[in-house]
Amino acid sequence: MTYPFSAVLGMADMRLALLLNAVSPAIGGVLVRGEKGTAKSTAVRALAALLPPVRRVAGCRFGCDPAEPDPACPDGPHPVDVAAETRPACLVELPVGAAEDRVVGSLDLERAIGEGVRAFEPGLLAAAHRGVLYVDEVNLLHDHLVDLLLDAAAMGRSHVEREGVSVSHAARFLLVGTMNPEEGELRPQLLDRFGLTVEVGASRDPAVRVEVVRRRLAADADPAGFAARWADADADVARQVAAARRRLPGVRLPDAALRQIAEVCAAFDVDGMRADIVTARTALAHAAWLGRDRVTIDDVRVAARLALPHRRRRDPFDTPGLDEERLDEALWQAQDAHPDDPDDGPDGGGPADGGPADGGPDGGGPDGGSGLGGAGPEGGSGTERDAHTSRDGVGSGAPTGRDGSGHPTADGPDGLDDAGSPQGGSGGQVPDAEAGGQEASVGGEDDSTRRPGNGGDGQPVAVPRGGLRARPLTAPGVGDGVPGRRSRARTGRGRTTGARVPAGRVGALHLAATVRAAAPHQAARGRLAGPLRLRGDDVREAVREGREGNLVLFVVDASGSMGARQRMATVKDAVLALLTDAYQRRDKVAVVAFRGADARTLLPATSSVLAASTRLAELPTGGRTPLAEGLLAAADLLRVERLRDPKRRPLVLIVTDGRATAGTRPLDRAAAAAQVLAATGAPCVVVDCESGPVRLNLARRLATQLNAPHHPLAALTHPVARDLAFPVAA
């Protein structure tokens, strides 16, 4: 039993973004970012039940609308009087491990071999047509699959050119992706393709948390009864969605609103024109949802809050965010520049504009209150916000209530309004930076390489200084890892290098190899003329070589010998350049630091370069150099990650001057630890941080013990350096 949409507590921006896309799928979908356990998946799965049912051509595998069938439908052409059927709007979930042929479809090998015909087997994009396509953990999905999804969502069609099949079919769906940023970010190019993005976070209000648990337990104890309790509220929201869809074609976008959109997008320096288009579509949908017949400045403001934050990223160390004071300033500047334009007031969408007095479509939300609230994001009617006003954008149904202005009432359980909490956490603090101090942050003395995250959480991050690039490093041999852009690997994409007997479901068919396998048996199979006679064991799949992503493990010396002002700033710049390179090559990263008497894992393996940068900003320096403990900690982390992700090959970058001063016989213990790390088989590189006229060459000796390349720190960030390749391990 699906958890009711109206029972999801709080998460106003998420629910508003989902409903606006339900009103106008042309917006381009929603990306929901947030910490784990914040009802992201629950809300998305509940959304499909609110969408109007669809009529489809009976028996059509591509879900054609009988009123306007797709003329290029592979199952067509459909006659005018074709039989039709009605079905609920579908929710198709795309698993992270899905293959490309499962997503877009492929040649039906069973019919090709058994019947000798060329037939197309539809994929998930065809199944999602006129419904919802949901991708949980979209940031973990292979980039080329994300590209396919976003291309189809933008164009409304899926084009398949593979294995001798050329097919085009309609694929209009509401694309929703959810992700936890701690597990890695999407590339900015992919972020830009999502229409809207919202940040969600768990409430820090104990009363709200109590009510969330109460509802969840009630749903688990009696799913049918809980759903029935919220059925009327969900039905009201579904009627509002249907009414807004009917109203949308008649909503007018005045030139004044268009100028406001252009002014805001220019003020925030977003790239391209997609931001303007998406903001306009979102403003139209928001006006339709609130029952207006034209777009006002409040609609533009709400649309900009949802459409612009993720389009402001410039590098992997930026987090999506939007300065709302700057947004208000840009809107008022646009109004001041054209004072005579109509529809230009913050309250321009009142009853005189055709909208209901309480701001909700058709006179109110499902609880008799304000529906989605007013035009402002807080449920009010203007751009000013009341700290006590609910952030909820959806009427929550019978169990809770609110008055006509969007303020909570005491009618709900425990007097709770269905409202969320402030988004985001408390933000971490960075120790005071004192040059050479025992607890000085890495590079803390150089404020030019640190800045707070722009997502509103105040988390400090370290950022590389401009113009610094890392040499690309590659692992030896050819791996079988996940697709990426670093080392050579056998992947599903790339150039074809051979053929093999498939171990399971056939990937890319190698036609020539299949024919060669079947040719010697034609006489025994009784073929004298006609088509080639094939059997299942003749099929060969293509072996393709592309690039893989690796696990880049940084083992960083943070001891007192590294704490010199200039040396640590240089080390941090180099590591950040390497982190940027890892982000661009779709690697996972992990950070181990050693100082004092031991080593610790600052960051377990993750795809979030931003998280690694944040940990670097907080890294203290000082104390002795426990080199042996650092190498052993790296070996332990590699063993764990090999069990978790066996196909991802590691690269270990040891950033040190080679000194070992902690414990008894530190150099001997470091040599023994180097043997342990070398026994893991992970290729290593020693990055020598020693500087000055007198050199002990201890890092070079460590490289010899590890059978690893040795490179001075400066050599790894030369802007025009040639590629470095690891030697094949013995």
N, C-alpha and C positions, 0 to 999 in steps of 0.2 A: 504494500500500500504506500503510495507516494505521500510524503509529508506535505501538508497544504501550504501553498504559497503565502497566504495571508497570515499563517501562524509563525512565519519566520520573524523573529524579534529584531527590530532595528534594521541596520544595513540600508539606510534610506537611499544613498547614492546607487548602490548595487541594484536595488529593486526598481528604482526609477530608470536606470539605464536599460535594464532588461525589458521593461514595459515599453519604453520608447522604441526600442528595436522591434518589439512585437507589433507596435503600431506602424512602423515604417522600416521593414527589413533593408531598405536601400541605404540606411545609415552605415551598415557595414559590420555589424556585430559588436560584441562587448568582450573586453579582456578584464577579468576580475583578478586583482592582485591582493594577496593578503596572507597573514599568518595561518598556520594550520588550525583546523577546528573552528572556523568562523562561518559555517553554513553556506560556503560558496557552492558546493556541489548540490546541496539540498535545495537551494533556491532555484538553481538552473533546472534541475529535474522536475521541480514543481511548476515551472513556467509553461511547459508544453501543455499542461491540462487547461491553461487559461486561453490558449489560442483557439480560434474558431475552427470547427471541423472543415475538412476539404473534400470537394468532389473530384473524383479521378476517373479516368477511362478504365472500365473494367478489364482486368488482365494486363494492363500496361505496366511493365516493370519500371518505367521511368516516371510514373505518377502524373501523366498529362492531364491538364484541365480539359474536361469535355467541351466547355464553352470556347476555349482558345487552345486547341491541341498544338503541340510543338510540330511544325511542319517538317523538321529534321529529326524527329524522334526515331531511333533505331527500330522500335516496334511499330512504327507507322508506315504509311500515312493512315490516319484514323478517319473513317467516314463521318459525315455530318451527324447522322442519327445513331452514333455509336452508343452502346450501353454504358451507363455510368454507375458508380457506387460512391457512397459517402463513408469516410473514415475519420477518426480523430487525428489531429495533427500529430505527427510522429516525432519522437526524440531518438536520434541516432547518436550513440556514443562511440567515439573513435579511440581505441586503445593506443597507448603510447608506443607499443611495439608493433603496430600494424605495418604491413608491407605496402609498397606503392601500388601493386596490382590490386590489393584489397581495397584501397582507397578510391582509385579512379576506375577500376575494372580492367579486364584483360581478355585475351583470347581464351575461349572455352575449350581447353585442351581435350576434355572428355568427348565432346562432340566432334572436334577436329579429327581426333584419332579414330573414334568409333564410327562416325558417319561421313567423314571426309568433307565436312562443310566448315566454312569459316564463320564462327559465331562469336558474339561479344557477350561476356559475362559481366553484368553491371557491378559497380562497387558501392561503397558507402555514400559517395556523393549523389548517386542516383537515388538511393534509399532515403536520403535526407531532403530531397526536393519538396519544397513547400512545407517544410517542418523545421526542426531545430537540430543542428549538428553541434554536439558538445564534445570538447576536448579537455579532459582533466589533465593537469600538469602539462600544459601546452609548451612550456619552456623546455621540457624534456623530449619533445617530439623532434624528430630529425628535421633539419632546416628545409630540405627539399620538399618534405611533406607539408610543412607549414606554408611554403610558397604555393603549392598546389591548392590548398584549401583557400588561401586568401585570393588567389587568382580567380577561382571559381566563384567565391562570394562576391568579388568586385564585378565580374562580367556576367554573372547569372548563368554561365554555361561551363561545362567541362569538356575539354578537348583531349581526346586520347589518341596518341600516335605511338603504337608499340606493337611488336610482334606481328607485323603485317596487317594490323587492324587500324582503321582510321574512322573514329566515331566522334560525333559531337551531340551532346544532349543537354537539355535544360537542367540547371542545378541552382535554383534560387532557394536559399535557406537562411535561417538566422544562425549565424556562427557565434558561439560562446566559448571562450577559453578561460580556464582558471589556472592559477599558478601561485606558488609560494616563492617569493623573490630570494629567499635564503638558498634555494636549490639552483639558482642561476637565472640570468636575464635573457630575454629575447633580444635579438639584434635590433638596433633602431629602425632598420629598414622594414622589419617585420612588425615591430610595434606600430609603425606609422600606418600599416595596412588595416589594423583594427580600427573600427569607427570610433568607439568610445572605450575609455578605461576608467576603472574605479579602484580605489584602495579601501580595503575593509580591515577591521581589527576588532578583537573581542572587547566587550565593555569592561571597564574597570569599576563599574558601579555594582556593589554586591546585590542590590535589589534586582537589577536587571539580570544578573547571572543566576540568581535564584529562580526567576521566572523562566529563563531559558531551560534550566534543568527540569523544572516542573513540567513544562510542555513536552520536553523530550521523553520523560518517563511516562507521561500520560499517553503519548503516541505509541510507545513500545508496549505498554500494558494492554491497550485496546485500540489498535490501529483503525478499525472501522468506525468505532465510536468517536475517536478524535477527529477523523476526517469528516464525519457527519456534522460535528460541532462547528467546523469551519466551512462547511459546504456553501452556506449562503454568502459568506464573505467572498469566497473564491468565485462564486457565480456572479456576484456584483462586479468584481474586477474584470471578469471575462466579458461581461456586457459592456463595460467601459472601453475595453480594448477594441471590441467590435464596432462600437459607436465611433471611436476615434479614427479607426480605419476608414469608415464611411465618410467622416468629416474631412479627412486629410486632403483629398484632391481640391477641396474648395478653400483651403487656407491660403491667404495671400501673403507674400513676402514683400513688403514695401521697400522702396529704394533706400529709405532711411535705415532700415534694419540691415540691408546689405552693406551699406557703408559702415555701420557699426561692426559687423562681422569682419570686414576687411581691415578696419582700424585696429581691432583687437589682435587679429592674426599678425599684422605687421608689427604691432607693439611688442609681441612676444617672439618675434624673429623666427617663426616656424618656417621650415623648408617647404617649397613647392606650394601647390594650390589645393592639395587634398584636405588640408585643415579647414580652409574656407568652405569647401563643398560640404564636408561632413557637418560642420557647425551649422550651416544653413539648413540641411536636411533635419538635423536634430531640433533646431528651433521650430521648424514647421511641425514636427511630430509633437513637440511639447505644447505648442499652441493648440493643436488638434486634441490632445489629451485633456487640456483644461477647458475645452469647449469654445475656444476663440476662433474667429474667422480670419485673423491676421496676426502676424508675428509682432511682438513688442520687445522692448529692451530687456524685460525680465526673461523672456524666452531666450534671447541671445546670451544673456549672462549664464543661465543654466546650461545651455548648450556648450558654451566655451569652457565651463568648469569640467565638463565630461569629455570634450573632444580635444583639448589642447595639452593637458599635462604631460602625456607620454610623447608628444611631438616636440618637446623642448630639449630632449637629450642630445648632447653633442659628443659624448665619449662614454665608455663603460663605467666611469666613475661618477656619472650623473644619475640621480634617481628621479623618477617622474614626480612632478610637483608643479603647483601653480600658486603664485602670490595673488591672493584674492583682492588685496588692497590695490595692487597694480592693475588687476582686471577692472575694478570699479573705476579707477582713474582713467583707463583707456576708454571705457564706455562713456564716461562723462565728457571726456575730451571730444569724442566723436559727436556727442550731442551738442556741445558748445560750438563745434565747427559748423553745424547746420541747425541753428536754433529755430528756423522756420519750418523744419520738416515735421509732418504729422507723426503721430505714434511714437514720439520720442521722450516720453516721461517714464520715470521708474514705476509709476502706477498706471501705465498706459493700457493695461489689459483688464480693466475693471468691467463692471456690468455694461457700461456703455458700448464696449467693444463686442458685445455678443456673448461674453463669458458669464457664467453664473456668479452671483454675488459672493458665494463662499469659496470661489476659486476652484471648485470641483466640477467635472463634467456631469451634465444632467442633474445638477442640483446637489451633488454631494457624493461622498465616498460610501463604501459599503457599511460604514458604521454611522451613517448620518452626519458625518463630519465633513472634512475638507478633501476627501479623496487623496489626491497626490499633494495636497497642501496648495499653497499659493504658487505664484510663478517663481518665487525665489527658492533657492535650494533648501532653505530651512523650513519650508511649509508656510512661510509668511507671504506677504504680498509685495515686498520690495526688496531692495538690495541690503538694507540694514538687517542685522540679525540680533535676536534676543538670545542671550545665553541660556535662558530657560525654555526656549521654544524647541519643540521636538524636531529632530533631524529626519524623522521618518517621512518617506515620500508616498506611502501607500496606506490607505485606510486598512485597519487591522481587523475589522470584523467585530462580532459581538463581544468577545471576551475583553476588549479594551475599547476606549472611546476617546474622542477629542471634540473640542468645541469648534465653532465655525471658523475661528481664526487660526486653527492649527495647533492650539495649546492642548496639553493632555488634560483629560478629566479624571475623576476619581472612580469611574465606573468599572475599570478593568480590575483583574485580580491584584489584590494588594495595592490598588491605586496606581498601578504601573501604566505608563503610556508605552505603546509599542515603538520605542525609540532606542537608538543605538547610543554608543558612547563616542567620545572624541576619538577620531581615527588616529592610530599610531601609538607607539610606546612612549616611554619616558625619556628615551635618549640616553646614551652613555656619556660618561664624563671622561675626559682625558687627563692623566696626571700632569701636574705642572712640569714644564720642560725647563730643566736647568742644564746648561752645557756641562757634559761630563759628569753629571750627578748620578747617584746610584739609581734613581727612579726616573731619569729623564726619558721622555718619549723619543722614539726613533725620529731623528730629524726634527724634533720639536723646536729646535732653535731656528729652523728655517721655515717661517710661517708661509712663505710663498708656495710651499708644496703641501699645505693642508687647507682644507676648507670644510665647512659643514655641509652635510648632504642637503640637497634642495628639495627633498620630499617632505619637509616639515617636521622631521623628527629630531633635528639638531645633531644627528650622529656625525662625528668628525670622520673625514676620510682623507687619505693621503693621495695626492694627485701628481703625476709626472710633470716635470717642466717641459715646456714646448720644444719641439725639434729633436727629441730623443727617440731613437728607434732601436729595437733589439734585433740582433742577428737571429734568423730562424734556425732552430735546432731540430734535428730529426732523429728518430730512433733507427737502429739498424734493422736490415731485413725488411720483410713484408709481413704485416700483421693481419689479423682477422677482426680488428676492432670496429667500434662504432664509427659512422661517417664523421669526418671532420676535415681539417685542412692542414694537418701537420705532416705525418709520416705516411709512407707507402703502406697500402693495405688492400686486401681483397674485400670489396664492398659491393653493394647493389648498384652503384653508379660509377661511371668512369669508362675507361677504354677496355674493350674486350681483349683478354689475353689468352683465353683457352676455353675448354668445355669440360664438363664433368657430369657424372650420373647424379641426379638430384637425390638428396638424402630425405627430403620430405616433400612439401608443396613446391612445385616448380616455380622458380623465380623467373628470370628473363630466359626465354627459349633461345637456344643456339640452333638455328634452323639447319645450317650446313652440317654441323656435327650430327644432328638427328638424322638427316638424310644419309650421311655416311654410315651410321650405325645400322640403318634399316636396309641399305642397298644390297649387302651380301646375302640376305635372306629372302629376296623376292622370288627366286625360283622355287625354294622350298615352300613358300606360302602360296604357290600356284598362280602367281601373277604372270600373265602373258602380255597384257596390254592394259591401258587405263591408269588410274591413279596409283601412286605408291601405296603399298600395303604396310601400315604401321602398327606397332604394338606399344604397349606402355613402357616396356623396357628399352625401347629405342630412343626415348626422349632424352635429350641432353640440355642442360642449362648452361648459360654463359657464365664464365668466370671473368669478373671485371676487376680492374685495379684502379683504385682511386686514392683518396687520402683519408686518414683516420684522425680522430682526436685522441690525445693522450692524457694521462694523469701527470701533471707537472708538480712535483713535490719540491718546495723550497725549504732547504735546511739552512737557517740563518743564524749566524754567530752574533749574539747580542751582548757579548761580554764587555768588560771594561776596555780591553785592547781595541775594540771596535767603536768605542764611545767618543773618540775624538771628533770634534765638531765637523770638520770638512769630510772626514772619511765616512761617517755615518750618513751624512746628507748624500754623498755620492752613491753609497750602497743603496739607499732608499730609492734614488732616482733610477738606478739600474734595475732593481727588482720591480719597480712599477712599470718600467718599459717592457720587461719580460712578462709581467701580468697582462699588460695591454695586448701583447703578442699572443698570449694564451687565450684571451677573450676572442680575438679575431680568428683564431684557428680552432675554436670550439672545443677547447680542452677543459678538463677538470683541474682544479688547483687545490693544493693543501700546503699548509705552512707549519713547520716545526722550528721552534726557537730554543736556543740553549744559552744559559748564562748562570752565574752563581755556582750552585752545586748540582743542578739537574737540567733536564730538558722537558719541554711540554709542547703538546700539539695546540698551537694557536687556532688552527682552522682545520677541521676534518675535510676530507675530499668533498668539494662542491663545485658547481658550475658558476657560482657567484663571485666574479672578480671584485665586485663592490665590497663584498664581505671580507675578502682578503685584504683589500686596501684599508678598510676600516680597522682591521686587526693590526696592520702595520702602523697605523697612526697611533695606536695605543701601546705599542711595544716598548717597554722600558729597556734600558741598557745599563750595564755596570756589573761588577763582580768578576770572579774568575771565569775560566773558559773550560767547561765540561765537554770537550769535543767528543769523547767516547760516548757519553750519554746522548748527545745529539745524533750520532750515527746509529746507535741502537734504537732510539725512538723512531728514526726514519725506517729502519728495517721492520720494526713492529707494525708501523702504519701500512707499509707495503704488503705485509702478510695479510692483514685484515682486508685491505682493499682488493687483493687478489681473489679472496673468497667472495666478496660482494660483487665485483665487476671483473670477472676473469678475462674478458676479451679486451679490456682497456690496458694498453701497455704503459708502463710508467717511464718518466724521465726525472732524474733526481739532480737538482741543482744545489750544490753545497757552496754557500757563500761564506767564506771564512778567510782568515789570514793564516790558518793552519796551526796556530798556537794551541797548546793543551796544558792547563795549569791547575785543574781541579783534581783533588784526590791524590792517592799515592801512585807513583810511577805513571803519570798521566800520558806521556807519549807512548809507552808500551801498551797501555789500555786502549788508547786511540787506535793503534795499529791493529790490535785484536778486534776492535769494533769494526774497523774498515773491512776486515776479512768477513765478518758476519754480514755486513751490508753487501759486499761483493757477491756472497753466496746466494743472495736472493735472485741474482741474474738481472737485476734492474740496471740499465745503463745510467751512468753518472757523469756529471761534469763538475769539476772543481773550479769555482770562480774565485780567483786569488785577489784578496782585498789588501794585501800588504803594500805599503807605500813607504817612501822615504829613501834616502841614499843607502842605508844599511838594511840588508834583506837576509832573512834566515832561510828562505825558500822552503818553509815547512808545508805550505799548501802544495807545492810541486811534489814533495815527498808523499803527501796524502794521495795525490792523484795517481802516483805510481802504485801505491798500495791498493788502490781501488781499480787499477787498470782502466783509468778514465782520462779523458782529455783534460788539459789544464789550460786555462785562459785567464789573463789579467782582466780585472773588472772592466776597465775602459774598453777592451776589445769587443765586449758583448753588446755595446751600444753605439758602435760606429755607424753613422747614418748610411754609408755606402758599402758596408762590409759584405763579403760574399757569404753564401750559405755555409753553415758548419754541419757536418754529418758525423754521427757517432760511428766509431769503428765497430765492426761486428764482434760481439763478445766471444771470447774463446769458449 
